[in-house]
Amino acid sequence: MATVGFSPEEEFEVFRFVAAILHIGNIETKGDRSDQAYIASPEVVEKVCHLLGVSNSDFSRAVLKPKVKAGREIVTQARTKRQADEELGALCKHIYEKAFGGLVDRVNRALDRPALKS
């Protein structure tokens, strides 16, 4: 990455996002008797939140009990285990798309040398 112009801080940010994606894949969710999801691996959530710079409670609430707009009201919707797992998968895909889309653009700009296009 240094060859194409990334600073050490930028390299660290890339590795931080990769680590967050990998740790999100290790988050284990379970369902209680009413099929409401809960996180069975809070230590992994703590690592993910540290890497992403968000609070544990905000992250858990967004995955397990997000607020949605229903008509004119905003309500809290409890997620099932399956929905929570899908939410985590979607989060990984979104982080991957944003981080690596920017990474590819950056590498392409670094490799684009107009002086060589004669």
Protein Blocks (a to p, Z undefined) as FASTA:
>chain_A
ZZnopafklmmmmmmmmmmmmmmmmpccdddfkopacdfblmlmmmmmmmnopafklmmm
mmmmccddehjbccdddddfklmmmmmmmmmmmmmmmmmmmmmmmmmmmmpcfklmZZ
